[in-house]
Amino acid sequence: MKKRDKKTVKLGEYDENGKLKVPHTYYGIIKNMGFMFRKIKQYKRIIILLFVLGAITQSVMRYLWSYIAKFLIDIVQAQAGMATKNLSPLWKLLLITTLIELISVGGNTIIQNRVYYQFNYVRFKLTTEKNNKLLSMRYQTLEQPHILDLHQRAANALGGDWQGFGGLMNRSFILLSLAFTMLVTASSIIVLDPRLILVLTAAMLMNYASQRWSIRDDKKHFWDASAPVRRKMSYMERSTQDFDYAKDIRVFSMQPWLLQKQKGILKDYQKLFSRSRNFWLRHSYIYSTTTVVASSVMYYILITQVFRESISIGDFTLYLGLCSAFSSALSDFYDNFGHLQQASNMTDDYRTFMDLQEEEKKDYLDISVLGDSYNFEFKNVCFRYDGAEADTICDLNLSFPAGQKLAIVGLNGAGKTTFIKLLLRLYDVTAGEILVNGYSIYDFRREDYFKLFAPVFQDVVLFAFPFAQNVSMDTPERTDKEKARECLIAAGLGAKLESLEKGIDTELLKILYADGVDLSGGEKQKLALARALYKGAPIMVLDEPTAALDALAEYELYQNFDKIIGEKSAIYISHRLSSTRFCDKITMFAKGRIIEYGTHDELLSKGGEYAALFSVQAQYYEERGGEDEAK
């Protein structure tokens, strides 16, 4: 079992059922502790000093009164046999002890608050690192469920002060304090009777072994097993609260169905959680039993020493306090060490995610070798989604010269959008190659290659930023507001800007600002066009951004946009054949293949699939137009 837990699962490994495994690397506590201190040193090295000072002050508070109690009893016993009582030593001892206690408590409180505050700072920095990693991963990778599960585990590892990396820091701080306590108390107890240490240690070892079993089982059968369920819970939570879903939920009366769906997911989670509680119930029973037995033996040994007059009542009180402090510290040590192991296991998930290496070339060509003109060629290109039984794109051969206006048409599911994602390198080809000016598109750094394109996708996403930044898709400092305004006007949003009090500085959405505004579907599409114009890339791509418009409105928008971009290369995608008649070439897709290629007139004259579908669509629009006129 232990070997199976420690096995490294590499990216792309499959289980016996042919399902992709969630990647996992076992780093171990020592390596994770080293990783923790490197991150602390990187972001807040002052924590290391506070770490040690806080551990010492916290340790002193655990056993200080054990020593004081002995001296107090010795003073009381000495005074009991005297005719004249001198309480001055008693008051002095109490005063000094109180001052030490106050200093320790005050110092420890201040240090702990600072330590936990700095711990959070480091944890938030790691969250930023995780988000940066996620943002830099390939689009295709983000569609893989096992990668999403790993990301969910990594997010769990940074989700709180006492789990994952936060738990690793906090438990380490506590363990150092407990180690100081055990060192001081054990040194004193061994002088009296080493058997006390052996009994207490044996009991705690049993408790630790029990806890290890529980942590191992809990990690495997709850935390790992619940990652897909947590992801589903997160999705349902977002869907039921997202304003974009609100209309459909209410109009289609989806509330009962969604609630039932949520109940089913919560039921699955509850089963896993119940199993987790059973593991810890088992541990609780073992812990209680061993603690009672160890305490009984401890009292027996100490009382025996008193009866033999080996120790005084004051010594009895001292060693009883030290044994209790040692036992408590040892118990807490094993308990926290067990939780440290759990936190380390979760930190493994974070580090596994951060260490994921996507296959990339080491030596890239400079994008400048392409010059200012870009000719693309698809040669025998195939693409298949992970887990699919057939190719979505199959044996695709197509040339796209610089300056050409190319239309990609076909019915829904023909492979048009997949073609665009391959061109944009959002997907990597399964077979074949895509060339630009004779070079493979994979010879260039992905970020540099992206700069060649200004895409407008069908699903337009708004960000909770001002209008200007939603156009520039960049920071305020690097946003040219005047250029953004010109692009918005060119895209048809001039009247909208004039109607807004803050104009180009108006916040979009009400997520971050109460006075934010939302846009209609048509306005979102125009904003997306403005983004493409602002980027000014040499190749424009419109992937059915006007699908919600009627054919005439789409045709007019495409033609207007074509006039705006001038001589630049452009790809227009639509399932409406009439919208792209103005393009230089038209490529018709069906079932992932090119079935026809040519100009609009050439394809009509062939009388093939394009002509037949165009005739059907044209007849529909003529009939609908006649009905409208009759009304």
N, C-alpha and C positions, 0 to 999 in steps of 0.2 A: 504493500500500500504506500509506504513511504517513498519508494523509488518511483512509483507512478505519479505521486504528487510532485516530485521534483523534476520530472521529465520536461524538457523544453519542447514546446510545440511551435514549429516554424510556420511562417506565412505560406499558405498554400497546401498544408497537410490535410488529408482527408481521414475520416474515421472509417470503421468497418462497414458502415452503411452508405459510404460514398458522399458523406456530408462534410463540408469544409469545417475544420476545427477552429476554435477561437485561439489565436496565437497566444502563447504564454512562455515566459522565461523565468526560471527559478533563480533568483539572485542570492537569497539567504540574508539573515539578519546582519552579519558582519559587513557585507558589501553594501547593504541598504543603509546601515549606519554611516559608513564612509560616504555614501552618496548624500545622506542628510547633512553631514558636517560640511561637505563641499558646497552645498547649496546655501547653508547658513553663512559660510565664509564669503560666498559670492555676493549675497544680498544684505546680510546684517551680522557682521563678524562680532559686534559687541555682545551678541547673545551668548557667545562662548564664555565670557567673563561672568555675565549674569547667571549663566547656567551653573557654574561652580559655586559662586557665592550663595545663590538661592538654595542649592542642595545642602550646603553646610548649615545654614540657618534653620532650614526645615528639619534637618537631622537633630540639631541641638534641642529643639522643642520636643522631640519624641522621648528623650531619656533624661532630660535635665531634672525633673521632679523625682525621678527614682533615686538619684544621689541625694537630693535635698531631703527627701523623706527619711533616709537613713540618719542623716545628721540631726534632723529634728527629733527623732525618737531617741537617739543617743543623748541629746541634751535634756530631753524630758526625763529619761531614766536616771541620768546623773543628778538632776535637780530633785527628783522624787525622794532621795535618801538624805537630803540636806534640810536642816532646820530652817535656814534662811534661803529663800528662793531668789536666784539671780537670773532674771529673764532677759537681760541685756544681750547675751549671745544669740538668743532665739530671735529677738527683734532685728538684730543686725543681719542674721542669716536670711530672714524673710525679706528684709529690705533689699539686700544685694541680689537675692534670687529674683525678686519682682522686677528689679531694674534690668537684669539680664533677660528675663522673659519678655519685658516690654520692648527692649531693643531688638530681640530676635523676632518677635511677632511683627513689629513695625517694619523692620528691615525685610523680613520675609514677604510681607504683604506687598510692599512696594516692588520688590524684585520680581515676585511672581506675576504681578500685573504687567510689569514691563516685559517679562519673558513671554507671557501668553500673547501680548500685543505684537511683539516682534515675530512670534511664531506665525500668527495670522498673516503678517506682512509677507513672510517667506512663502506661505501656502498660496496666497493670492498671486504671487509672482509665478509660481509653478502653474497655477491655473491659466495665467497669460501665456506661458510657454505651451501648455496643452492646446489652447485655442489657436495659437499661431501654427502649431503642428497641423491641426485639423484644417485650417484655412489654406495651408500649403500643399495638402495632399491632393492627389489627382481626383478629378471628378468621378472617374470610373470606379476608383477605390471606395468612394463614399457610398456607392450603391450596394456594396457587398454586406449582407447581414452580419457575418462574423466579424467584420471590421467595426460595424456599428455597435455590436455587443462589446467588443474590446474597448471602444471609446466610452461606452456606458460604464464599464468597470473602472476605467481611468478616471472618469468624472466622480464615481463613488469614492475613489481613493483620495480625492481632494474635497470631499463633500462636508467635512466637519472637523472640529478640533480633536476628536477622539477616534477617528477612523482614518485608515490609510496613512498618508504622509503626516497629517496633523497629529494622529495618534502616535506615530513614530517619534516625533519631537517631544510631545508631552509625556509619553511613557518613559522616554530616555531621561528626561529631567527628573521624574519621580524615582526612577530606578537608581540614579546616582545618589539621591538623598537617602534612599533606603540602604544602599551599599555602605554609606558612611555610618549609618545607624547600626547596621549589623557588625561592622568592623569594631566599633567602640564597645558595644554591649557584649559581643562574643569574647573579646579580649578579657573582659572582667569575669564572665561566667566560667570560662575554662579554668581559671584559677581555683574556683570552688569545686566544680565537678564536671568533667568533660562529658559525662553521660547526658547531661541536660541538653547540650548542643546536639548530640547524636539523636536523641529522641525527637527533639523539635524539628531537626533537619529531615529525619526519616518521614515524619508525618507530612511535612511540606512537600517532599519529593513525590509522595503518593498523590497529593493534591495537584501537583504540577503535571504529573503524568496524566491524570484524569482530565485536567484542563486542556492539555495538548490534544488528547483524543477529541474533545468537544470542539476545539478550534478547527482541527483538521476536517472533521465531519461538517461543521457549520460552514466553513469556506466552500467545500465541495458541493454540499447538498442545499445550501441556502444562498450564499452570496453569488457564487458562479451560476447556479441553476436559475436564480431569480433575475439575472441580467436581462434576458429577453422579455421577461414579464415586466420588469421595471421600465424597459423601453416602450412597451405597449401602454403602460400606465401613463408615462410621460406624454405619449402621442395623444391619448384620449383626453388628458388634462388640457393640452394645448388646443385640441380640436373643439372642445366644448366651451372654451373661453375666448377663442380667436374670433374677432368681429367678422372676418371674411367668411366664416362658416355659419354665422348667425342666421342669415336669411334662409338658407337652405334648410337648416335645422327646424326653423319655425314653420316655413311654408309647407314642408313635406312632413310635418309632425313627427320628427325623428327622435323626440325626447325619450319615449319609452324604449325604442330600439337601442339608443346610445346608452341609456341607463342600464339596460340589460347587458349590453356589451361590457360596460364598466364592471358590473357585478360579477360577470364571468371571469374577467381578468383579476379582480380583487379576490375572488374565490381561489383562483390558482395561486395567488400570492399568499393567501392565508394558509393554504395547505403546506407550502414551503416554510412559512414562518412557524407554524405549529410544530413541524418536524425539528426546526432549530431550537425551539423552547424545550423539547424533549431531551435534546442533547445536554442542555444546560441544567435541566432538572436532575439528570443522572449525576452530573458533576457536583451539584449542590448537595446531594445526599452523601456522596463519598467525602466531600470536604467537611461536612458537619460531623461525620463519624470519626474521622481521623483527628480532628481538632479536639473533640471531647476526650478521646483516649490519650492524646499527648498532654493535655492539661492535667488529667488525673495523675499521670506518671510524674509530671513536674512537681505537683503539690506533694506527692509521696516522698520524693527525694529531698525536697527542702524541709519538710516537717521532720523527716528522719534526722537531718543534720542539726536541727534545733534540739531534738531530744538527746542527741549525743553531745550536745553543748559544743559542737564544732563552730557554730555561728550564733551570734546574738540575735535578739528580736530586731534590732536595727539592721543587721546584716540580712536577716530573713526578708525584711521589707525591701532592702536594696536589691537582692538577687531576684525576689519575686517580680519587682518592677522591671529589672533588666531582662529577665526571662520573658516577661510579657511584651516588653519593647522589642526584644529580639524575635520572639515568635510572631508578633504582629508585623514587624518589618519583613521577616522572611516570608510570611504568608502573603503580604502585600507585594513583595518582590516577585514571587512566583506568579501571583495573580497578574501583576502588571507585565511580567515577562511573557506570560501567555498572551496577553492582549498586544504586547509588542510584536509577538510572532504573527498574530492576526493582522496587525497594522503593516507588518513587513510583507505579508502575503498580498495585501491589497496594494502596497507600494510596488510590488512586482508587476501588477497589472498596469500601473501608471508608467513604469519604466519600459515595460514591453511595448506599450503604445508609442512612447516617445522614441524608442529604438527601432521602430519599424522602418525598414529601408525599402523604398520602392526602386525597382530596377531603372536606373538612369545611366546614360553614358557619362564617362568621366571627362572626356575631351570633346568639347562642342566647337562647332564652327561659329565664327562671328557672323551675325545676321547681315552685316554690311556686304558680305560677298555676293548677296543676291541682287545688289543694286537697287534701282527704283522701279523695276518692272518685274511682275511675278506671274509665271506661267505654271499652272498646276496640272498634274497628270495622275490619275488613278490607274494602277496596273494590276489587274487580277486581284482586286481587293475583296476580302471576305471578312465578315465580323459575326461573332456569335456571343450572345450574352452568357454569363456564367450560369451553368445549370441548364441551359437551353439545349434541346435536342436537335435543332436545325439552325442554320445561319440566318441572320436577319438581313445581311447584305451578302450577296453571293456573286463571285467572279465579275466584279465591277471594273469596267474600263471606260475612262472618260477624261477628256482634256478640257482645260479651262484656261484659255489664253488671257493675257493681261488686257484690261480695258473692255473685256466682253461683259455683256449683260446676259446672264444665264438664268433660265427659269427651270425649277425642279417641280414637276407637277405629278399628280397621282392621287388615288383615293387614300383615305385614312388607313394607316398600317402598311403603306407601300414601302416604307423605309426612308422617306425623305429626311426626317429629323435625324435619324441615325447617320445618314450620309453627312449631314452638316456637322454632327458631333465628331465624326472621324476627321473631317477636314480641319476642324478647329482644335484637334488633338484633345478633346474631352474624352474620347475613347481611343484606344490603340487598336490597330488592325489585328485580326486573328491570323490573316494570311495576306500575301501580296504586299504592295508598297505604294506610298503616296509621295510623289516627287514635286519639288518646287524648283524651277530652273535647273532641273537635272539632279538636284540634291534630295536626299531623303528628308522629310520634314522632321525626322527624329535626330538629324545631325545638329539641330539647333536647340538651345536652351528653351524650355517650354515658355518661360516668362517673356523671352524675346520674340518667340513665334506668335504669342497671343497679340502682340502689338501690331501685327499685320491686319488684324480684323476688327471691325466695328459691328458686332452682331445685335440684332433686335429679335428677342425671343418671343414666343407666343404668350408665355406666362410672364407678365411684367411685374417686377417686384419693386415696391417702394420701400425706402429706408426712412427711419424716423430722424431725418436730417432736413435742413432747409432745401428749398427748391434748387438753389445753385449747386449744392453738393450732390443732389440727386441727379443732376445733369453731368457734372464733372466726374463723379464717382471718386473724389479725392478729398484731401484735407482742406479746411478753410484757407490755409495759407497758400496752397497751391491751386486754388480755384480762381479762374478768371471770370468774375461775375458778368462782365460786359459780354464776353463771348458766350457764356451760358444763356444770357438774355436773348442774344441774337439767334441762337440755335432754337430756343423755345418759340420765338416768334416765327422762325422759318418752318417749324414743325406744326404751327397752327395754334399755339397756346398764348399768343399775344394778348387777346381779349381777357383770358383767364388771369394773366399777370396784372393787368390794369385793374381788375376787379378786387384785387387783394391789397389790403392796407400796407402790408410789409413787402409786397411785390416779390422780387427774387429771393428775399430773406425769409419768406414765409416758411414756417416749419410744416412738414408733412406728417400726417398721422397724429393721433392723440396719445401715443404711447409714452413719449417723454415730456410733452408739453400740452397743457390743457387747451391752448388756442391753436393747436395743429389742425390742418385741414386734410381731408381725404380727396381723392380724385375719382371721377367716373371711369368706367371701362375705356371709353374712347380717349379720355384725357391721359390715362396711363399709357395707352399706345402711342400717343403723340409725344409724351415725355420720353419714352423709349427711343423714338426716332431722334429726339433732340440729343440724347446721350450718344447715339451713333454719330451724329453730325459733329458733336463737340470733340469726340475722340479723334476724328479726322483720319482714321486709318485708311490705307490704300484699297482695302477690300471691304465692301459692305455686304452684310448678310441679313436678310429679312426672313425669319423662319415663322411664317404664318402669324405675324403679330396682329393681323386684322381679321382673324377668324370669326370674331364676334360681329363684324360688319356685314352688310349685304354685298353682293357681288359688284354692284355699281360703285358703292362707296370705296370698296377695296381697290377696284381698278383705278379710280381717280387718285386715291392716296398713293398707290404705287407709281403712277405716272408723275405726280407732283414730286415725289421723293426722288425719282429718277432724274428729273430736271435739276434738282438741288445738288445732287452729287456729281453731276457733270460727266467727265470722262473716266471716272473711277470704275474699277471692276465691281460687279455686284451680282449677288445670287438672290433670286426671289423664289420663295417656296409658297406654294398654294395648292389646295385641292380643287380650286376653281380655275378652269382652263382659260376663261375669258380675261382674267386679271393680268395675265403675263404675256399677252399677244405682242406687246411692244419689244420684248427681249430679242437679242440677236439669235440666241439658240434656245430651244426648249427640249428638256429631257424628261421623258415620261417613265416613272417608276411603277413597277407592279411586283409584289412579293419579293422585294429586295433586289430586283434586277432592272436593268434598263431595257425597256421593250421598244422604245422609239426615240429618235433623236433628229432634230432638224429645226427649221424655222416654222412659224405658225402656218404659213401658206403651204410649205412643203408637206407638213404632217397632215393638213386637211386634204391635200391632193392625193395622198397615199390611200386615203379611205380606210385607215386601220383603227386601232383602239383609240387613239387620240381623237380622230375625226368622229368616231361613234359617240364617245363620251362628251365631246364638245357639242355635238348636235343635241344630245339629251339635255345637257345643261342649258343650252341656248333656248331650246323649246320651252323649258320650265320658266326661264326668265321672261320670254315673250308672252307666255300664257299669264304669268303673274302680272306683267305690265299691262296686258289687256284688261285684266280684272280691275286693276287699280284705276285705269282710265274710265272704265264703265261706271265705277263708283263715283 
